[in-house]
Amino acid sequence: DAFEYCSSLTSVMIPSSVTSLGNGAFSSCSNLTNVAIPNSVTSIGYRTFYCCDSLISVTIPHSVTSIGDSAFYDCDSLISLTIPNSVTSISAWAFANCRNLTSVTIPDSVTSIGDRVFYSCHNLTNVTIGNSVTSIGDRTFYDCESLISVTIPNSVTSIGDSAFSSCSSLSSVTIPSSVTNIGYSAFGWCTSLASVTIPNSVTSIKNEMFEACTSLTTVTIGSSVTSIGDLAFDCCTNLIGITIPNSVTS
């Protein structure tokens, strides 16, 4: 919390002797617009730039390996973001409520995306997920209402609860055969989603998985699915074609 609530601070030059940015270091510096992070920094801590709602852009150097919880939470003016190939982990809420963030590329170095990382990034239209990501956390892209399409790479095995819920512009999604678990309400209230294929690797369709997907017309369910949860297709008012395989017992 070194400079927390320094509301008149507009820019910061961090010297190359610094190796880490601590928890809450610039939290709630509401007029901070420019930050130069040197190549010596290896970690960005918990809530480092929390509620820096005037921060326009930030360059994360290739020395950084981890981005902490809520590091850039509620940075409302942040429009674009480049995450370098050095980063291996992005923690929960890292970029949540960055409402003007439009595009993100998650590099191949990242293996997991934490819970709610891009929660309520309302203007996020384009996301590239790297080929090493194995799990997408709970509510990672929840309420990203401008997200139109997403390709999930073959490395992903798990999609968390409500991961894409309320992505009202999401019209297409590709779920690879590597995925074995799709969480509760993962695509609930994706009102523009027109069709979906559940791969053979998935064994259960959880509760409310596609609830209120009002544009959904066709669903293909893989032959390994054994159970379909409560309200899985509730309020899918345009669903006209669905084949339930013989493997389903409940």
N, C-alpha and C positions, 0 to 999 in steps of 0.2 A: 504493500500500500504506500510505497515511497512518495508518489506524486498524486495520490488519490484526491479527487475533487479540486484539482488545480484548474479551475474553470477558465482562467485567462491564458493558460498555456496553449500556444498555437502550433509550435513545431518543436521537435526534439532531434538532436544529433547524439547518438549513442557511440562512445568510443570503442575501438577494437579490443580494448582490454576486458570488455564485458563478455561473459560467456553464457549467461542466462538472464532472462527477464522474469523477475519474481512475481509471485501471486499478487494481483491487484495493483501492479506497479503504476499503471496509468489509468486505473479505473475511474470512470465518470469525469474524465477530462473532456468536458462537453464541447470545447472549441479547438481541440487538437485536430489539425487537418493533415499534417505531414509527419511521418516518422521514417527515419533511415535506420534500418537494423543492420549492423555490421556482420561480416562473414564469420566472426568469432563466436556468435551466439548459436548455441546448440539446442536450446529449449525455450519455448514461450509458455509461461506458467498459467495457472488458474486465474481467470478473470483479468488478465494483463491489460487488455484494452476494452474491458467491459463498459458498455454504455458510452463509448467515445463516438457520439452520434454525428460528429462533423468530419470524421476520418474518411477521406475520399478514396485513397488508394494506399496499399501497403505492399512492399516487396519483401517476401520472406526469403532469406538467403539459403543457399544450398548446404549450409552448415547445420541448419535446424533439422532435428530428427523427430521432435514431438511438439504437438500443439495441444495445450492443456484445456481442461473443462472451461467452457464459457469464455475462452480467450478473446473472442471478438463479438461476443453476444451484444445484440442491439446496436451494432454499428450501422446506423440507418443510411449513411451517405456512401457506404462502400459499394461500388458498382461492379468491379471486376477483381478477380483473385487468381493468382498463380501459386499453386502449391508445388514446391520443388521436389525432385526425385529423391532427396535425402530423407524426406518425412516418411516415417513408418507407421505412426499412429496419430489419429485425430480423435480427440476425446469428446465426450458428451457436451452438447450445447455449444460447440466451438464457434459456429457461425449462425446460431439461431437468431431469428428476428432481424437478420440483415435484409430488410425488406426491399432494398433497391439493388441487391446483388443479382446480376443477370446471367452470368455464366461461371462455371467451375469445372476445372479439369483435375481429377484425382489421379495422381501418377501411379505407375506400376509398383512403386516402392511401398505403398500403403497396403496393409493386409486386412485392416478392419476399420469400419466407419462406425463411430460410437452412436449411442442413443441421441436422437434429436439434434444432430449436428447441423442440419439445414432446416430445422423446424420453422415454419411460417416465413420462409424466404419467398414472399409473395410474387416477386418479379423474376424469379429464377426460371429461365426458359430452356437452358441447355446444360446438361450434365454429362461429362465423360467419366466413367468409372474404370479405373485401372484394372489390368488383368491379373493382379495379385490379391485383390480384395476377396476374402473368404466369407465375410459376414456383413450384412447391412443391419444396423441396430434398430431398436424400437423407435418408431416415429421419426426416423431419420429425415424423411422428406415430407412429413406431415404438413398439410395446408400450403404446399408449394403450388398455388393455384394457377400459375402460368406455365408450369412444366408440361410440355406437349408430348414428348416421347422419351423413353429411356431404354437403353440396351444394357442388360445385366450380363457381365462377362461370365465365361465358363468356369472361372475360379470360385464363384460364389456358391456356398452350400446352404446358407441360411438367410432368410429375409424376416426381419423382426416384426413384432406386433405393430399394426397401423403404420408400417414403414412408408407407404405411399397414400395413406388415407387422406381424403379431402383434396387430392390433386385434381381439381375439377376440370382442367384442360387436358389431362393425360388421355390421349386417344389410342396409343399403342404401347405395348410392353412385350418384350421378349424374355421369357423365363427359360434359362438353359437347363439341360438335363443334369447338370451338376447339383442343382438345388434339391435338397431333401426335406427342408422344413420351410413352410411359409406361415407366418404368425397370424394371430387373431386380427381380423379386420384390416389385413395388409393392404387391400385395395378398396376398402369401403368408401363410399361416397365419391368415387372417381366417375363423375357423371358423364364424361365424354368417352369413356372406354367402350369400344364397340365389340371387340372380340378378344378372347384369351384362350391360350392352350396351357393346361396343367401337364407338365412332363411326367413320364413314367416313373421318375425317381421319387416323386412326392407320394406319401402314403395317406395323408389326411388333409381334408379341406376344413380349416378351422372355423369357429363361429364368426359369422358376420364378415367373412372374407371379401365378399363382393356386394355387401349390402348397399342398396340405393345406387347401384351402377345403372342409372336409368337409360343409358344408351346401349347397354350390353345386349347384343342380339344372339350371339352364338358362344358356346363354351365347349371346349374339348377337354375331357377329363382323362388323365392317363390310366393305364390298366393296372397300376399298383395301388391306387387309392382304395382304402378299405372303409373310410368313414367320412361323412359330410356333416359338419357341425350345424348347430342351431342358427337360423336366420342367414345362412351362408349366401343365399341369393334373394334375400328379402327385399321387396320393392324394386326388383329388376323388371320394370314394367314393360320393357320391349324385348325381353328374352323369348325367342321363338324356337330355338333349337338347342337341345342338350341331350347327350347320350350318357347314361350312367352305366359304367362297366360292371360286369358280373362280380368283380372283386369287392365291390362295396357291400358291406354287411350291416352298416348302421348309419 
